[in-house]
Amino acid sequence: MPSLEFLVTSLVVVLIPGTGVVFTVSAGLSMGRRASLFASAGCTLGIVPHLLATVLGLAAVMHTSAMAFQTLKYVGVAYLLYLAIATWRDRSAFATQSVAVGNGAFGLVFKAFLLNILNPKLTIFFLAFLPQFISPTAASPTLQLLTLSAVFMAMTFGVFVLYGLLAHAFRTAVIESPRVQTWMRRGFAATFAALGMQLAASER
């Protein structure tokens, strides 16, 4: 059973706005409630490889390999800058209906997935974060690590869904004002660019 300290710390970590939150809020505002759910799912799936890397011990390899970290980091930077440019150049009006199930939904999940899988700092974060809550007397540390990972993922999905639904609640006011749409789009673009620059400047 996860400790209260783990639950509180995880909640604080998940609540801190990052690239995933920005993407989910953007989806909720521009495409509606269902789009924010797909974005939340994609962002949550994007942390699975990082958690698996930690569980399997691969994170230790990345932690000691500057080349592995730098390569993945700059791929992530390039993707964030791509999102920034695409968002800035998008001149279409925000949709008035939720995204339909199909290629649009899959594309949204895939973009959100890439956003998190291409952030190497997540692997380093889980390497430093999760072991702190593993009991040295646990019968199966691996099982405990998997349990904590599952709880963290569930909290991530729940919080992201909440962010998306809150964005959807303000959607009507945004859609009725083209001026607000323009500034919101520019704000998201600038945020994606800033997050990319922050990732580029980060150290191991």
RODORO-507365 format. One line per field, with one value per residue: residue number from 1; residue in three letters; y, z, x of N, C-alpha, C in turn. Coordinates in pm, whole numbers, plus 32768, in hexadecimal, padded with zeros to 4 digits. Layout:
N
resi = (NUM|...)
resn = (ALA|...)
npy = (Y|...)
npz = (Z|...)
npx = (X|...)
capy = (Y|...)
capz = (Z|...)
capx = (X|...)
cpy = (Y|...)
cpz = (Z|...)
cpx = (X|...)
***
This chain:
204
resi = (1|2|3|4|5|6|7|8|9|10|11|12|13|14|15|16|17|18|19|20|21|22|23|24|25|26|27|28|29|30|31|32|33|34|35|36|37|38|39|40|41|42|43|44|45|46|47|48|49|50|51|52|53|54|55|56|57|58|59|60|61|62|63|64|65|66|67|68|69|70|71|72|73|74|75|76|77|78|79|80|81|82|83|84|85|86|87|88|89|90|91|92|93|94|95|96|97|98|99|100|101|102|103|104|105|106|107|108|109|110|111|112|113|114|115|116|117|118|119|120|121|122|123|124|125|126|127|128|129|130|131|132|133|134|135|136|137|138|139|140|141|142|143|144|145|146|147|148|149|150|151|152|153|154|155|156|157|158|159|160|161|162|163|164|165|166|167|168|169|170|171|172|173|174|175|176|177|178|179|180|181|182|183|184|185|186|187|188|189|190|191|192|193|194|195|196|197|198|199|200|201|202|203|204)
resn = (MET|PRO|SER|LEU|GLU|PHE|LEU|VAL|THR|SER|LEU|VAL|VAL|VAL|LEU|ILE|PRO|GLY|THR|GLY|VAL|VAL|PHE|THR|VAL|SER|ALA|GLY|LEU|SER|MET|GLY|ARG|ARG|ALA|SER|LEU|PHE|ALA|SER|ALA|GLY|CYS|THR|LEU|GLY|ILE|VAL|PRO|HIS|LEU|LEU|ALA|THR|VAL|LEU|GLY|LEU|ALA|ALA|VAL|MET|HIS|THR|SER|ALA|MET|ALA|PHE|GLN|THR|LEU|LYS|TYR|VAL|GLY|VAL|ALA|TYR|LEU|LEU|TYR|LEU|ALA|ILE|ALA|THR|TRP|ARG|ASP|ARG|SER|ALA|PHE|ALA|THR|GLN|SER|VAL|ALA|VAL|GLY|ASN|GLY|ALA|PHE|GLY|LEU|VAL|PHE|LYS|ALA|PHE|LEU|LEU|ASN|ILE|LEU|ASN|PRO|LYS|LEU|THR|ILE|PHE|PHE|LEU|ALA|PHE|LEU|PRO|GLN|PHE|ILE|SER|PRO|THR|ALA|ALA|SER|PRO|THR|LEU|GLN|LEU|LEU|THR|LEU|SER|ALA|VAL|PHE|MET|ALA|MET|THR|PHE|GLY|VAL|PHE|VAL|LEU|TYR|GLY|LEU|LEU|ALA|HIS|ALA|PHE|ARG|THR|ALA|VAL|ILE|GLU|SER|PRO|ARG|VAL|GLN|THR|TRP|MET|ARG|ARG|GLY|PHE|ALA|ALA|THR|PHE|ALA|ALA|LEU|GLY|MET|GLN|LEU|ALA|ALA|SER|GLU|ARG)
npy = (7F88|80D6|81DF|82FB|83D1|839E|83B5|84C2|854D|84F4|855E|8671|8682|8633|86F9|87DB|88B5|8848|87E1|871E|876B|8865|8817|877A|8831|88E2|883A|880D|890D|894F|8878|87F7|872E|8612|860B|8666|858E|84C6|8539|8539|8426|83E2|8473|83F5|82EF|8327|8335|8234|819F|821C|81DB|80C4|80B5|8106|803D|7F5A|7F94|801B|8129|816B|8145|8212|82E5|82E7|8304|83FC|842D|839B|841E|8527|8505|84A8|857F|865B|8609|8617|872D|878B|872C|87B9|88BD|88A1|887D|8979|8A25|89BF|89EE|8B06|8B52|8AF1|8B47|8B06|8B0A|8AC2|8986|8937|884D|8712|864E|8550|83EC|8326|835B|8460|8459|8393|840F|84E5|8466|83ED|84C8|853A|8465|845B|854C|8526|843D|848D|8522|851B|855A|84F7|83E9|83F9|847F|83C1|82FF|8379|83B5|82DF|8202|8267|822D|8122|8010|7F97|7EA0|7E19|7D01|7CD7|7DB1|7DFF|7DCB|7E81|7F6E|7F68|7F7E|8080|8110|80E0|815F|8267|8298|8285|8361|842C|841C|8457|8561|85E9|85C8|865F|8760|877C|8776|885B|8918|88F0|8950|8A61|8A86|8AE4|8BFE|8C33|8BD9|8C87|8D6F|8DDF|8E74|8E2E|8D24|8D3B|8DAB|8CE7|8C10|8C73|8C89|8B79|8B1E|8BB4|8B4E|8A3E|8A63|8ADD|8A0E|8956|89DC|89E4|88D5|88A3|8935|88B1|87EE|86A9)
npz = (8000|7F9D|8043|8109|80E8|7FED|7F49|7F71|7F1C|7E12|7DAE|7DBE|7D09|7C18|7BFC|7BBD|7AB3|7975|7839|77EA|786D|77F9|76EF|770D|7777|76A0|75DE|7653|764E|753C|74B2|7553|7655|7630|759B|7654|76FF|765E|7638|773F|776A|76AF|7710|7806|77B5|7744|7816|785F|77DF|7860|796A|7957|7908|79F0|7AA3|7A2E|7A43|797B|7985|7A1A|7967|78AD|7958|797F|7885|77BD|76AE|7664|76FA|7699|7589|7587|760C|7559|7483|74FA|752A|7422|73D6|7480|7427|7327|7360|73CC|72ED|723A|72C8|72DE|71D2|718A|710D|7116|7194|72E7|7321|7334|7382|742A|7401|730A|7324|72A2|719C|71EA|7302|733B|72D8|7388|747E|743E|7411|7512|759B|7528|7588|7698|7699|761D|76D2|7780|7887|7922|794A|79E7|7ABC|7B25|7B6D|7C43|7CE7|7D1D|7DA5|7EA6|7F37|7F58|8028|80EC|815E|80C7|803C|7F2C|7E7A|7D6D|7D29|7DD6|7D6C|7C70|7CC1|7D36|7C52|7BB5|7C50|7C41|7B30|7B1B|7BB6|7B1E|7A2F|7A95|7AFA|7A12|7976|7A0E|79EF|78DB|78CE|795E|78B3|77DD|784C|783C|7733|7689|76A5|7637|752D|74C8|74A0|73B9|73DB|74D9|74A2|73F3|749A|755E|74C7|747C|7578|75CA|7507|7544|7641|760E|757C|763F|76FC|7664|7643|774C|777F|76CE|7744|782C|7917|794A)
npx = (8055|8047|80F7|8088|8132|81A0|80BC|806E|8155|8164|8076|80A8|817D|8101|8040|80D1|80EE|8154|81E4|8129|803D|8011|7FE3|7EFC|7E41|7E3A|7DC8|7CCD|7C5E|7C5E|7BE6|7B2E|7A84|7AA4|7B8C|7C47|7C49|7CB9|7DB5|7E12|7E22|7EE8|7FC7|7FE8|8023|8115|81C8|81F3|82CE|83A7|837C|8392|849A|8517|84C4|8538|863E|86BD|86CB|87A6|8875|8847|886B|897A|89DD|8A35|8A14|892D|8869|887D|8840|872F|86C2|86DF|8647|854F|8547|853F|8445|8398|83C6|8365|8252|8221|824A|818B|809F|80A2|808E|7F99|7E65|7D5F|7C0F|7BB0|7B20|79C0|7958|798E|7AB8|7AB0|7A91|7B92|7C7E|7CC0|7CB0|7D6E|7E53|7E6A|7E94|7F87|8032|8034|80A5|81A8|8207|8240|82DF|83C4|844D|8560|8598|84D1|8508|85EF|8580|84C8|857E|85FF|8529|8464|84F2|8516|8437|842A|841C|8524|8509|8455|83AD|83A8|8442|8430|8324|82AA|830B|8292|8189|8182|81BE|80DB|8018|8074|8052|7F3B|7EEF|7F5F|7EC9|7DC7|7DE6|7E32|7D4E|7C9E|7D0F|7CE2|7BC7|7B87|7BF0|7B45|7A5C|7A77|7A6A|799A|7995|7A8C|7A72|79B6|7A3D|7B12|7BF8|7C52|7C89|7D63|7E29|7E36|7E96|7F90|7FFD|800D|80BF|81A5|81D4|820D|82FA|839B|83AB|8435|852C|857A|859D|866D|873A|8762|881C|88B4)
capy = (8000|814E|8231|8380|8429|8386|83EA|8554|8578|84D9|85BE|86F2|8677|862C|8778|8843|88BB|882C|87D6|86CE|87BD|88CB|87D6|874F|88AA|8912|87E2|8825|898E|8957|880D|87C8|86D2|8590|861F|866E|8506|8482|8574|8506|839A|83DF|84A2|838D|8281|8354|8321|81A4|8174|8250|8189|8041|80C4|810A|7FB9|7EF9|7FBC|805E|81B6|817A|8151|8299|8342|82EB|8319|8484|842B|836D|8488|859B|84E2|84A9|8606|86B5|85DD|8654|87BD|87A0|8713|8829|8931|8884|889C|8A0A|8A62|8994|8A32|8B94|8B66|8AC2|8BB7|8AD3|8B2A|8A52|8937|8940|87C8|86C2|8602|84D2|8373|82FE|838B|84D7|8431|834D|8472|8533|840E|83D7|8544|8545|83FA|8488|85BE|84F6|83D7|84D0|8574|84C1|857C|84A4|8370|841F|84A0|8347|82BB|83BA|83C5|8266|81B0|82A0|81FA|8090|7FE1|7F3C|7E1D|7DE4|7C79|7CE3|7E3E|7E16|7DD2|7F00|7FD6|7F63|7FB1|8111|8144|80DC|81C8|82E7|82A6|82A0|83EB|8481|841E|849D|85F0|861F|85CE|86D3|87D7|8784|8797|88E8|8965|88E5|89A3|8AEB|8A7D|8B35|8C89|8C3C|8BC6|8CFD|8DE3|8DC2|8EB8|8DD9|8CAE|8D5D|8DBC|8C65|8BC0|8CA8|8C66|8AEC|8B12|8BE9|8AF1|89CA|8A8E|8AF2|898B|891C|8A1F|89B9|884C|88AB|896E|885F|8795|8621)
capz = (8000|7F98|80BB|80FA|80B4|7F5D|7F08|7F76|7EC6|7D87|7D88|7DA8|7C8E|7BA6|7BF0|7B85|7A21|791D|77AD|77DF|7898|7792|767A|7730|7780|7618|759C|768E|761F|74AB|7477|75A9|76C5|7607|7570|76CC|7733|760A|7656|77C4|7759|7669|776B|786B|7772|7728|7888|7874|77C3|78C5|79E1|793B|7909|7A7C|7ADE|79F4|7A5D|7908|79A7|7A4A|78F1|7878|79BA|7972|77F9|7790|7623|7660|7730|763F|750D|75A0|7634|74E8|7437|7542|7510|7399|73CF|74C2|73CD|72BA|7394|73DB|7268|7202|7311|72BB|7146|7176|7103|7118|720D|7340|72FB|738F|73A9|745D|739A|72ED|7335|7222|7187|7239|738C|733F|72C6|7403|74E1|7415|742B|75A4|75BF|7502|75DA|7714|7684|75EE|773D|77CC|7915|796A|7976|7A56|7B2D|7B63|7BAA|7CC4|7D37|7D4B|7E08|7F2D|7F79|7F5D|80AC|80E4|8190|8073|800B|7E9D|7E56|7CE4|7D2F|7E17|7D0A|7C0C|7D00|7D3F|7BC9|7B8B|7C9A|7C09|7AAE|7B32|7BE5|7AAC|79D7|7AD8|7B01|798A|794E|7A54|79A9|785B|78E3|7986|7838|778F|788C|780D|76A2|7645|76A3|75DB|74A4|749D|748D|7364|7413|7545|7462|73BF|7508|759E|7470|748A|75FE|75C9|74B4|7592|76B0|75D6|755A|76BD|7736|7614|7666|77D3|7773|768A|779E|78A4|7925|796E)
capx = (8000|809A|80F4|804D|819B|81AA|8044|8072|81C3|813E|800E|80EA|81CB|80A5|7FF7|8127|80D9|81C5|81BE|80B0|7FCB|7FFC|7FA8|7E75|7DEE|7E2A|7D67|7C4A|7C2B|7C4D|7B96|7AC3|7A95|7ADA|7C17|7C9B|7C56|7D1B|7E37|7E38|7E49|7F68|8030|7FFC|806A|819C|8222|8207|8358|8402|8369|83CB|852B|853F|84AF|8595|86C8|86F7|86DF|882F|88CA|8835|88A0|8A0C|8A00|8A17|89E7|88A2|8815|887F|87FA|86A0|869B|86D3|85D3|84DE|854A|8511|83B4|8356|83CD|8306|81CE|8218|823B|810B|8035|80A9|8065|7F11|7E06|7CD6|7BC2|7B9E|7AAA|794E|792E|79FA|7AFE|7A6D|7AE2|7BCC|7D06|7CD8|7CC8|7DEE|7EBD|7E74|7ED5|8011|807D|8046|8103|822E|822D|827B|8346|843E|8485|85B8|859D|8470|854C|8647|8528|8496|85F0|861A|84AE|8421|8539|850D|83BF|8432|8444|8598|84E2|83EA|83C5|83C1|8451|8401|8292|8288|832A|8228|810F|818F|81B8|804F|7FD1|809F|8012|7EAC|7EE3|7F7F|7E55|7D59|7E01|7E30|7CC1|7C66|7D40|7C9E|7B3B|7B83|7C05|7ACA|79F6|7A8A|7A75|7935|79C3|7AFE|7A44|7968|7A96|7B86|7C6E|7C82|7CC2|7DE7|7E88|7E48|7EED|8017|802D|8035|8136|8215|81EF|8253|8381|83E4|83C7|849F|85A9|859D|85D0|86EE|879D|876C|888E|888C)
cpy = (807D|81A3|82B8|83E1|841A|83C6|8482|8589|8566|853D|8646|86F1|867D|86B1|87E6|8845|88A2|8820|8788|871C|8825|888E|87AE|87C5|88E2|88BF|87FA|88A6|898C|88EF|87D1|875E|864E|859C|8625|85E5|84B7|84B7|8542|8476|8390|8409|8439|8317|82A6|8345|828E|8178|81A4|81FF|80FE|8045|80C4|8080|7F55|7F1F|8003|80F1|81CE|818A|81DE|8300|8352|8306|83A3|8484|8402|83DB|84FC|857E|84EA|8535|865F|868A|8618|86E9|87DA|878E|8785|88A5|891E|88A6|8933|8A4D|8A3E|89DC|8AC6|8BAD|8B3A|8B38|8B87|8AF8|8AAF|8A0B|8949|88B8|877A|8674|857C|845D|8349|8334|8406|84B7|83ED|83AF|84C4|84E4|83FE|8452|8554|84DE|8425|84F6|8590|8491|8416|852F|851C|84E0|852C|8424|838C|843F|8421|82F8|82F4|83B7|8342|8215|81E6|8264|8161|8066|7F80|7EAF|7DDC|7D5B|7C7B|7D76|7E5D|7E24|7E56|7F74|7FDD|7F9C|8049|8152|814A|814A|8251|82FF|82C8|8330|844C|848E|846E|8534|862F|862B|8647|8755|87EA|87AD|8829|8942|8964|893F|8A35|8AF5|8AD9|8BC6|8C9B|8C37|8C42|8D77|8DBC|8E01|8E64|8D5B|8CC9|8D66|8D3A|8C0F|8BEE|8C87|8BD6|8AD9|8B41|8B8B|8A76|89ED|8AA0|8A6E|8945|8958|89F5|892C|884D|88DB|8918|8809|870B|861A)
cpz = (8000|8017|809E|80BF|801D|7F14|7F02|7F17|7E33|7D57|7D6A|7D23|7C14|7B8F|7BB2|7AED|79D4|788E|779B|7803|782E|7718|7695|7738|76F5|75CD|75D0|765E|758B|7473|74D4|760E|769C|75DB|75E8|770B|76E4|7626|76DD|77BA|7717|76C3|77D5|782F|7758|779C|78A2|7853|782B|7946|79CE|793D|7998|7ABB|7AAD|7A09|79E9|7925|79D6|79D7|78B8|78D6|79AC|78E3|77CB|7703|7619|768E|76CD|75BE|7520|75C4|75BA|7486|7475|752A|7484|738E|7410|746A|7355|72E6|73A0|7355|722C|7245|72EC|7230|712C|7178|7106|719B|7264|731D|7361|73B5|73DA|73EC|7387|7304|72AD|7216|71D9|72C8|7399|7332|7343|7470|74C0|742F|74C0|75D5|75A1|755E|765A|7700|7659|7656|7795|7861|7965|799C|79EE|7AD2|7B74|7BA6|7C34|7D21|7D71|7DB4|7E96|7F7D|7F7A|7FE5|809F|8113|813A|803D|7F76|7E77|7DCA|7CE0|7D6D|7DB7|7C9E|7C42|7D09|7CB5|7B98|7BCF|7C60|7B82|7ABC|7B5F|7B72|7A50|7A14|7ADB|7A77|7957|798F|7A12|7926|7869|790F|790B|77E4|77C9|785F|7775|7659|7638|7640|754A|7470|7484|743A|739C|7483|750D|7433|742E|7554|754C|747A|7512|7605|7579|7501|7604|767F|75B6|75D8|76FF|76E8|7634|76F1|77D0|7733|76E7|781A|78A1|794C|7A01)
cpx = (8058|808A|80B3|80B3|81A8|8134|8047|80DF|81A0|80D6|804A|8136|8170|805D|804A|8118|815B|8194|813B|8033|7FAA|7FB5|7F17|7E15|7DD3|7DC2|7CDA|7C0C|7C09|7BEE|7B2C|7AE9|7AD6|7B6C|7C74|7CAE|7CBD|7DA8|7E6A|7E69|7ED2|7FDC|8050|8048|80FC|81FD|823E|8295|83BC|83F7|83A6|8463|8560|8535|8517|8627|870A|8713|876D|8890|88C2|8873|8937|8A39|89D5|89E0|8954|8844|880B|8831|8763|866F|8685|8666|8555|84D6|8513|847A|8366|8356|8370|8277|81BA|81FE|81B3|8097|802F|8071|7FD5|7EB0|7D75|7C92|7BB8|7B1C|7A3B|7918|79A7|7A3B|7ABA|7ACB|7B14|7C58|7D25|7CF9|7D4F|7E62|7ED4|7EBB|7F69|8067|809A|80AA|8192|8261|8273|82EB|83CB|847A|84DC|85BE|8538|84B1|85A5|85F2|84F8|8506|860D|85A2|847A|846D|8531|849A|83BA|8465|84B8|8577|8475|840F|83E8|83C9|841D|8369|8265|829F|82BF|81A5|8112|8185|8127|7FFE|7FF4|805C|7F7E|7E96|7EFE|7F06|7DE2|7D6C|7DFC|7DA0|7C7F|7C90|7CF3|7C0C|7B2A|7B96|7B86|7A5C|79FF|7A88|7A14|7962|7A36|7ACF|79FC|79BE|7B10|7C06|7CAA|7CC4|7D51|7E4E|7EA0|7EA8|7F7E|8053|805B|80B4|81B2|823A|8238|82E4|83D6|8408|8436|8526|85DA|85D8|865A|875B|87B5|87E9|885B|886A)
***
